[in-house]
Amino acid sequence: MSRYSGDDGRRNFLIDAGIVTGGIILLPETALSELANYSRHYKLTDVYSPKRRTRPNRKSTRYIILHTTEGDATGALRKLSKRGEASYLLEKNGKIDRILKPKQISMGCGRSLWEGLYNLDNYSVNIEVEGYHNNGMTPKQYSSLKSFLSDLQKEYKVSDEDVIPHSQVAFGRPNKWHRRSHRGRKRCGMLFSTEKVREKLGLITKPRYDPDVAAGKLIIADKYLADVLYSGEDPSRKMPQIPESEDEDIAIRTIEKGHTIWEYAGDEFDSETTIYLLENGMIRRGDELKKIGYAFDKISPGLKIAVGYVYGGHVSKNRTAYSIVGEDWDLPSTIYISPDPERRKIITGDDVKESRIEPGTLILFRR
């Protein structure tokens, strides 16, 4: 008979793994995956991501955000691991791939806001689930995710109401369809808001309204999504289409020929958090350009723009990145722009080494 059989087997496993000492159960991070494989209804496997070397840790963990891959696990895992876009991937067979270290930031939410808090990636565990936003999961996925969520919620003290789909926290910048920042730029993971799915996952409570729409920070741009999230609409039926817009998570976008500034920035075109990279090498805020009478209606193709970013200023000998941005200097959402307009290199904070930042480099960071 195996040493790990029966009731005594569980204790023997924990002792051999170095988890039980003198009757006290210890849970070192290195042993969590082994313990999970033995005692839980999921298999946790580490996969390599180059972002493990550079990503900082989250400031805290307040939310668990559930996503859907909208495709198969093979392609999704390749993309997610390369860019560090999720903490975990749950495959259809119930296996869970751990992409980053447990407390590292994953860039899954992108432009996001919930309860007045921006940039949810800094405070969330992002879990990608193989499948589609309006289809159910496999029985093995339900079993694994229910058990895994229970463990994560206990570890980080996350309530049921703070386990939410990506579509609930994502918001879009103004564009040619919506003049204001809006809720409803994507439907990722929206099935995780339904009572039927949440019940199967052991989640008893859920948010009943959008706090940021109620506060007037955002408008509703996708009524169907809002009905699914808050009114119990069935997401499996045929859904109305929503306009396809450019990737909201691209920090700095280039205005194309035939387009207007309002298609990219809407009513925020002259805001202090809309940054223009002008063709003459100058970089200015929208409110600064408005004061000097800049002709926003006569922009040239090729102009670059960043919406929703704070102008931090330039690095100098006596002004470091840390002194400008503080602890956010190495976040993936912080943008560094090289001082040479001819080779205007743009790099994110998680790929920067503070000692190698050139004087004159401009820093933009998300509010």
N, C-alpha and C positions, 0 to 999 in steps of 0.2 A: 504493500500500500504506500502511496506517495506521502512524503512528509507533510504535504500541503492539503491532504484530504480531510474532510470533516471539519467540525468546529475548531479543533485544535490546529488544523492546517492553516487557518487564517492567521492565528497568532504566530505560528512558526514562520509564515511568510513575512510578517511584519518585523519579527525579530531578526531574521536573516537579512532583510533589506535595511536594517539599522533604523527602523521607524519606531520600534518599541524598546524603551530602556527603563528598567526598574518599574514597570507598570505604567509609565508615562508614554503616551503616543505623540511622537514628533512627526511633523510633515515637512521635511526639507523639500525645496523646489525640485531637486534632482530626482526625488523618489516619487513625485506625484504621478508621473505617467505609468510607472510600474504598479502603483497602488490602484490607479484607475483601471488598468487592464485586468486586475485581479478581482476587484470588488465592485466595479460599476458596469453598467450596460453600454460601455463604449470602449473603443480602442483608440488610444491617443498616440500618434506617431509624429516625431519631429522631422520636418523637412527643411532644407537649407534655403535661406534667403540672404542675399548680400547686404540687405538693410539691417541685419542683426548686428553688424559691426559699427553702424553709425547712428541708429535711431536712439534718441533719448527716451527716458521713461515717462509715463503719464504723470501729470501733476497729482491726480487722484483718479479713482475709478468710481463714477457715479451712475453710469448707464451700461447696459448691454444692448448693442444695436445689431439687429438681425437683417441680413441681406439675402438676395437670391442671385445666383450666378447668371441666369438667363442663357445657360449653355451647359455643356458637359464639364465634368470635373477636370479632365486632362488639360484642356485649354485654359480653364480658369486658374488652376493651380500654377501653371507656368507664369501667367500674368501677375497673379497675386503675390507670388514669392519674389519675382523679379523686382517689383515696385514696392513691396511691403504694404499692400493695400488691404490686408485683413490680418487679424490675429490668428484666426482659425478658419479651416474649410471643412464642412461636413459633407461627405460624399454619400451617394445614394445607398451604398452598402453599409452605412452607419459608421464608417471609419472617420476619425477626426484628425486632420493634419494641422499640426501646430507650426505656423509660419514664422512668427516672431517670438521672442522671449515673452513670458506672461505679462510683464508690466510695460513693455515697449509700446510706443505710439504706432498705430497702424493707420494709414491714410484711406479709410473706407468711406467716411461721411463727407469729406470735402467741405463745400459751402453748406454750413449747417447751423441751426439755431433751435434751442428748446428751453423754455422757461427763462428766456432772457439771456441765456448762456450761449455764446458763439463758439464755433470750432469744436464740435463735440468729440472729434478724434482725440483731443487732449485729455478727455475724461471718460473714454469709453473703450470697452472690449468690442471689437468688430468681428462678427461671425458670419461667414458666407455659407449659404446652404445651396448645394447643387440642385437646381430646379428653376422654376419660373414663378413670377410674382402672383399668378392667379391659379396655380395648380397645387394640389396637396403634396405631401411628402410620402416617402415609402415608410412602411412599418418600422424598418430598422432605423431610419432617420428619426422618427418620432421617439423611439426608445432611447437612442443615444443622446439626442438633444435634450430631452426631458431630464435625464440624469445629469448631463453636463451642465445645464443651466442651474440645476439645484446646487451643484458643487460651486459654480462661480458665484452664485448669489450669496452663498454662505461665506465664501472667501472674501468677497468685497462688500458684503452687506448691502446688496442691491435689491430693492423691493420689486414686486411683480409689476407695478406701474412704471418702473424704470427699465423694463425689458421691452423694447419697442422697435418697430421696423424702420429701416432707413428712410422710406418715403415720408415718415411722420416728422422727421427732423430736418430733412434736406430742404433748402429753399433756393430759389432762382434769382439771379440778378435781373434788373429791368432789361427788356428786349423789345423787339418789334411787335410782339403780341401783348405784352404786359408792361405798362409804363412804371410800375413799382415793383420792388422786391416782393416775391410771392411764394406761397406754398403750393407745391404741385409740379415740380420740375421733373420728377420721376416717380414711378410706382414700385420701385424696388422693395421686395419683401412685404408688400402690403397684406398678404394673406395672414401674416403673424399678428394682425390686429383683430382678426375675427374671433368670435367667442368659441366657435367649434375647435379651431386650431389651438387657441390658448388653453382651453380646457384639457386637450390631449397632452399639452406640455406642462400641465400642473400650475398654470398661471391663473390666479383667481381674479385679480383686479386689472384694470387697464385705464389709460387716460380717456376722459369722456369729452374733452374739447381741446382745441388748439390754443394754448396759453398766449402764443405770440401774435396770433390773429386777433384774439380778444384784447390784447394790449395795444393793438393798432400798429405793430411793427411790420406786419406782413398782410397781404391780401390773399384770398383763396383764388387760385387760378385753375384748379381742377376739381370741380364740384363732385364728380364721380368718385375721385379718390377720397375726398372728405366724407362722402356718404359711406364708403367702405370702412374708413378708419373710425368713424364716430357714430354711424347710424345703422350698422349691421347689414349693409348691402353685401350681396354674395359676389365675391370677386371672380368666381369661376364662370360666370355667364359672359356673353359677348360684351366687350367694353367699348365705349366710344374712344376714338383715337385722340391723342393730344399732339400738338405741333412738335416736330423734332427740331430742337435748337442745338447750337454749338455746345461743345463740352464745357459745362459750367465750372469744372475743376481746373481748367487751364488758367493759370494766374494772369498772364499777360497775353492779350489777344491782339492780332493785327487786323486792322480794318481793311476790308476788301473793296475792290472797285465796284461802284454802284450802290454801296451801302451808306447809311447815315449813322451819325454818332448815337442817335436815339435807339437804333437797333441793338446797340451794344451796351448802352448805359441808361436808357430811358430817362426818367425824371431825375436821376442821380448824375447826369452829365456834368453839372457844375458843382458837385459836392466836394468837400475837402477830402473825402475818402475815395475819390476817383482820380487816378494818377495818369498823366499823359506823358509819353516818351516821344517828344517832338523830333522831327527830321533834322533839325539843326543841332541836335545833341542835347538840348535843354530838357529838363524833366520838371513838370509843373503840376500842381493840384488844379482840379476843376474850378474851385472858387477863386484861385489866383488868376486863372485865365479869364474868368468872367469879369473881374475887376478891370482888366485892361482892354476889354471889348473884343476878345478873341472871337473870330468868326467860326463858331461851331458848325454852322451850316455849310461851310466851304472847306471842309477837311479834305486832305489828299489821301488816296489809298496808300497803305503802308504805315500809317500812323499807328502806334501801339498804345494800348490802354489797359489799365488794371482797375477794376471796380471793387470797392469794398476793402481797400488797403489803406493803412496809415503810413504817411510819409515820415520815415524815421530820421532821415538825414544821412550825412556822409561820415564814413570812418576817417579818422585822422590819427596823427601820432599820439595825440592826447585824448582821443575820443574813440574808445573801443566799441566793438559790437555789443558787448555786455552792457556798457554804460548807456547805449542807445535803447536796446530792447529788453535788457534784464535777462531773466531766466528763459525767455522765449527766443534767445538768439540762435539756438540750434534746432528749433522746431522745423519740421518739413514744410510748414506753411509760411515760414519767414523767407523772403526773397532777397537775394544779393545781386546787384547789377554792377558790372565792372565799370570803371571810370572812362574807359576808352570808347567813344561812340562808334568808332569804325569796326570794333569787334565786340560789340555790346553783349558780353557773356552774362547769362542769367543762370543762377544756381540756387538751390534750396538749402536751408539751414542745416539739414541733416547730412549734407555732403560738404560742409565747410569746416575748415580748421582755422580757428580764430587767429592763430599766429601767422597765417598765410594770407589774410585778407589785405588786399592792396589799399593804401590810403586813397581816399576819394570814392571808394565803393559806396553805392547808395543802398540803404536798407529799407524795404517795405515789409510791413507785417500786417496780418489780418486783425481786424478789430474783434 
